[in-house]
Amino acid sequence: MTFSPAADRNKVPLLEVLTRVLPGPATVLEVASGSGQHAEHFCAARSDWDWQPTEADVTALASIALRTAALPNVRPPLMLDVLAPRWPDALGRFDALYCANLLHIAEWATCAALMRGAARHVAPGGALVLYGPYFVDGEPTAPGNIAFDADLRRRNPAWGVRRLADVSAEAERAGMALEQRVDMPANNLLLVFRRPLD
């Protein structure tokens, strides 16, 4: 199984905040599940969450499946390309979409595609939950995030830490509004966008 040290470090504080966002039973679509460590940790603690992991990297699917095999509330992982013109209709609707640490290691078009997918697959009144580093206009930026952004752009010019204002604007274009921002360890943010009731 693959292992992410970052996912291991942030799984506890993320679960604490997610439990406040989703206090009761919920169906959750996770985009870019990576190693599957978040799905494993969250669903071991919350048997009332029904979790659908997805990944664009086909080699990750077996690792996610193996890691979560003992958890009846985690569905088999599915292949999902966020940039696909339309995500599979078979996905259905979820109470929430959860995505951690994707936008800064993907081309900017991924943000708009993620928002469009969330607008189609999150039920009315549901939440889009994003986690990662962001630049916030008018607020001091942690030196670590500045260095991280520079390193990302050296590795791939299309990557980089995103501006919260730009991400929020893409969400608004897809019909969702920023409801909550939670400061997290290691200079990261957890963002909750809400799809309005129809």
C-alpha positions in Angstrom: 0.0 0.0 0.0 1.2 3.5 -0.7 1.6 5.8 2.3 1.5 9.6 2.6 3.2 11.2 5.6 1.1 14.4 5.1 -2.2 12.4 5.1 -1.1 10.7 8.3 -0.2 14.0 10.0 -3.5 15.8 9.1 -6.0 13.0 9.4 -6.9 13.7 13.1 -7.5 17.5 12.8 -9.4 17.0 9.5 -11.7 14.4 11.1 -12.4 16.8 14.0 -13.5 19.6 11.6 -15.4 17.2 9.2 -17.4 15.9 12.1 -18.6 19.4 12.8 -19.5 19.9 9.1 -21.2 16.5 8.8 -22.5 15.7 12.3 -24.9 13.0 11.2 -25.1 10.2 8.6 -23.8 11.3 5.2 -22.8 10.0 1.8 -19.4 11.5 0.8 -17.7 11.5 -2.6 -13.9 11.9 -2.1 -12.0 13.2 -5.2 -8.3 12.4 -5.4 -8.2 9.9 -2.6 -4.5 9.3 -3.0 -3.3 6.6 -0.6 -6.8 6.1 0.9 -5.6 7.0 4.4 -8.2 9.7 4.9 -11.0 7.3 3.9 -9.7 4.7 6.2 -9.3 6.9 9.2 -12.5 8.9 8.8 -14.7 5.9 8.2 -13.2 3.8 11.0 -14.3 6.6 13.3 -17.6 7.4 11.6 -19.6 4.2 10.7 -22.5 6.5 9.7 -20.6 7.9 6.8 -20.9 6.1 3.4 -17.7 7.0 1.6 -16.9 6.8 -2.2 -13.2 7.1 -2.9 -12.0 8.1 -6.4 -8.7 8.5 -8.1 -7.4 9.6 -11.5 -4.3 7.4 -11.0 -5.3 3.8 -11.8 -2.3 2.5 -9.9 -3.7 4.0 -6.7 -7.0 2.2 -6.9 -5.7 -1.2 -5.7 -3.9 0.5 -2.7 -7.1 2.3 -1.7 -9.2 -0.9 -2.0 -6.7 -2.9 0.1 -6.4 -0.2 2.8 -10.2 0.2 3.2 -11.3 -3.5 2.6 -12.3 -4.1 6.2 -14.6 -1.0 6.3 -18.1 -1.8 5.2 -18.9 1.9 4.8 -16.2 2.5 2.2 -17.3 1.7 -1.3 -14.8 0.2 -3.8 -12.7 3.0 -5.3 -13.6 4.4 -8.7 -11.5 5.9 -11.5 -12.4 9.6 -11.9 -10.7 12.2 -14.1 -11.7 15.5 -12.7 -11.1 17.2 -16.1 -13.5 14.9 -18.0 -16.2 16.9 -19.7 -18.8 15.1 -17.6 -18.3 12.8 -14.6 -20.1 9.5 -14.8 -23.8 9.8 -14.1 -23.6 6.5 -12.3 -21.8 8.4 -9.5 -25.2 9.8 -8.4 -25.7 12.4 -5.7 -23.9 12.8 -2.4 -24.4 14.9 0.8 -20.8 16.2 0.4 -17.8 16.2 -1.8 -14.4 16.1 0.0 -11.1 16.9 -1.7 -7.7 17.4 0.0 -4.5 18.7 -1.5 -5.4 18.6 -5.1 -5.6 22.1 -6.5 -2.0 23.1 -6.0 -0.7 20.0 -7.8 -3.0 20.3 -10.8 -3.4 22.7 -13.7 -5.7 25.6 -12.9 -8.5 24.3 -15.1 -8.9 21.5 -12.5 -10.5 24.0 -10.1 -13.4 24.9 -12.4 -13.9 21.3 -13.4 -14.0 20.3 -9.7 -16.6 23.0 -9.0 -18.8 21.9 -12.0 -18.6 18.3 -10.9 -19.6 19.2 -7.3 -22.5 21.2 -8.6 -23.8 18.1 -10.4 -23.0 15.5 -7.8 -23.6 17.2 -4.5 -27.2 17.2 -3.4 -29.0 20.5 -2.9 -28.0 21.9 0.5 -24.9 19.7 0.4 -21.3 20.7 1.0 -18.0 20.9 -1.0 -15.1 20.6 1.5 -11.6 21.5 0.3 -8.4 21.2 2.2 -4.9 22.5 1.4 -2.7 25.7 1.3 -4.2 28.9 -0.1 -3.0 32.5 -0.5 -5.5 34.9 1.2 -5.6 38.5 -0.1 -4.8 41.0 2.6 -3.4 38.5 5.0 0.3 37.7 5.7 1.5 34.5 3.9 3.5 32.0 5.9 7.1 31.8 4.6 6.6 28.0 4.3 3.7 28.5 1.8 5.7 31.0 -0.2 8.6 28.5 -0.4 6.1 25.6 -1.2 4.6 27.6 -4.0 8.0 28.4 -5.5 9.0 24.7 -5.3 5.7 23.6 -7.0 6.2 26.0 -9.8 9.7 24.9 -10.4 8.5 21.3 -10.7 5.6 22.2 -13.0 4.8 25.8 -14.1 1.0 24.9 -14.1 1.1 24.1 -10.4 1.1 26.4 -7.4 -0.7 27.5 -4.3 -4.0 29.0 -5.3 -5.6 32.3 -4.2 -8.7 31.8 -2.0 -10.5 34.6 -4.0 -9.9 32.8 -7.3 -11.2 29.4 -5.9 -14.2 31.1 -4.4 -15.0 32.8 -7.7 -14.9 29.5 -9.5 -17.3 28.1 -6.9 -19.7 31.0 -7.3 -19.7 30.4 -11.1 -20.8 26.9 -10.4 -23.6 28.1 -8.0 -21.9 27.5 -4.7 -20.9 29.9 -2.0 -18.1 29.9 0.6 -19.8 29.2 3.9 -16.9 28.5 6.3 -13.1 28.8 6.5 -11.2 26.9 9.2 -7.5 27.6 9.9 -5.7 24.2 10.1 -2.2 23.1 11.2 0.8 23.7 8.9 -0.7 26.9 7.4 -3.5 25.0 5.6 -7.2 25.9 5.3 -10.3 23.9 5.3 -13.0 25.5 3.1 -16.7 24.6 3.1 -18.7 25.7 0.1 -22.5 25.1 0.2 -24.8 24.2 -2.7 -28.1 26.1 -2.2 -31.3 24.3 -1.8 -33.2 24.1 -5.1 
